[in-house]
C-alpha cells in the first residue's frame, strides 16, 4: 500500500472526519471520486460506517459516561436544550434530521442518551440515518462535481470570493441557530 497517495490518505481522512460527522469530507469524497482519485462506493461505505460509529460513540458517552462529559458541555446548554426540543418534537426523525444540522449533530446523540432513549433503537435508526446522510451528501457532491470544480476555478481566479462565501455561510448558520433557539 502506497502511503504517499491521495487515495490512501483520502480514505483515512474520510474515516476520521466522518466519525466526527463532517459533511464536508463526504462531499469532498464525492468530488474526488468524480475526478477519479477515489472509488465512490468505497469512500461512501467508509463514511457511512465511520459516521454510524461516531454517533453511537457519542450516545454511549452520554449514557454511560455522563459525569465525565458534563464539563465539556457546560458552555453549550443552549444547544443541548435545542437538541432536546428537536428530539421531543420529532422523535425518531430527529436522528435523521440531526445529521444535516451543523452545530447540533454532536449534541443530539448525547441529549437522546441523557433522556434515556433506548440504545438498541438508537443504533438501529442511526444505521439507516447514516446511510441516508452519506448517500444524500456524497451523491449530491458527485453529481454536482462539475459545478463545484468550476466554482473553485472561479475562486482561484478571484480569491476574495472565498472569504465572502465563508462569512456568508457562517452568518447564515449563526442566524439560523439564533432563530431556532429564541424563545417564542
N, C-alpha and C positions, 0 to 999 in steps of 0.2 A: 504494500500500500504506500502510495506516494503522499507524504505528509506536507509537501510544499504546494499542493494544488488547491485551487479554489474549490473544487468539488469536495475534497476531503474536509477542509475546514468549513466549507459551506454547510455540509450536513451536520457537523458538530455544532456550528452556530445555530442552525435550525433547532436542534435538540435542546441546547442550552437556553436560548431565548424563548422558545415555545413553552418550556417548563414554567417560565415566568409569565406566560400569557401574551407575549408580544405579537400583535397582528402585523407589525411592520416586517418582521423576519419571514412570516408566512407569505406576505405579498412579495418580498424580495425573492423568495424561493420560486414563486410563480414566474417572476420576470426572468430569473436566471435559467429556469427550465425552458422558457420560451427561447432564450438565446442559445440553448444547447449546452450550458455549463453544468446543469444538474438534471437528474431524471425526475420528472414531475411526480410520478406515483410514489417513488421512494421518499422524496422530500416531504410530500403531504402525509405519508404514513408516519414518518419520523415526527413531524409536527403534531399530528393527532395524538400519538402515544405520549409524547412529552407534555402536551397541554393537558391531557387526561390525568397524567401522573401529578402534574403540578397542582391542579385544583384538588385532587384527592389528598395530597400532602397538606395543603392549606386547611382542608376540612379536618384532617387528623390533628393538626396543631390546635385548631380551635376547640376540638372535642376533648383531647387528652392532655394538652399542654397549655391550658388556659392561663395559668399563673405565670408561666414563662413568657408568653407573648403579650400580656396586657400592657407592660410598659412601652412597647413599641407602637401601640395604637392609642395611647393617651391623647396624642395630638389630632387624631383622626376620628373623634367621636361623632362629628357631623356626617362623615362618610359612612361610618358604621350604622348610624341611625337611618341614613338613606338606603343603605343595603338592606336593613331590616324591614323598612317600609316596602321596598321592591319585593322582597321575599313574601311578606304578608299579603301584598296586593295581588301578586302574580303567581305565587306558589311555585310549582314545578317549572313553569315557564321562566321564572327568574334565573334558573340555572342556564337556560339558553340565552336570555337577554344579557346577563352579566358578562358574557364572553365578548360582547361588542361594545361595552361601555368602558372607555378608558377612565381610570381613576377609581372605579368600584369593583372591577373584575377580581381584584385580590381580596376585597373585603367581603363579598357575598358568600364565598365558601366558609369564611370564618364566622360570619354572622349566622349562617344556617347551622353551623356546628354549635355555636353558643346558644341558639334557640332550640337545641336538642332535636334537630331534624335527623331522621333515620339514616345512618351511614350507608347501609346497603342500597337504599333508594337513591341517595345522592350519587353513589358510584354508578348505578345503572343509568340515571338520567345524564350524569356528567359524561358518560361514554358517548351517548348519542349527541350531546351538545358539542363535544369536542370534534366529532366528525362533521357536524353541520358547520361549525365555526371555521374549521380549516378548509373545508371544501368551498364555502362561500368566499372567503378571503383569497385563498390560493388560486382558485379557478378564475375569480374575477380579475386578479392581477395577471394571470396567464393570458386570458383572452383580451385584456386591455394593454398588453405589453407594448405594442407599437405606440400607443398614445403616451404611455409612461416614459418610454425611451425618448420619444421626441420632446416631451416636456423637459426631461433632464438635458437634452441638447440645447433647448432654449435657455435653461438656467446656466449652462456652461458659457453661452454667448453673453448673457446678461446676468451676472452674479448677484446683482441687487434684488432680483426677484425672490431668491431663496429666503432671505430673512423676512420679506414681506409675507410670503406664503406661510412660513413658520409662525410668525407672530399672529397672523390671521387664524390659523388652526388652534393655537394655544388660547387665543382670545375667545374663539367660538366654544371650545371645550369649557373654559372657565365660566363664560356667560351661561352656558347650558347647565353646568353644575350649580351655579348660583340660583338659576331659575327653579331647578328641581328641588333644591334644598330649602328654599324660602318657605316660611310658614304661611299657609293660605287660610 
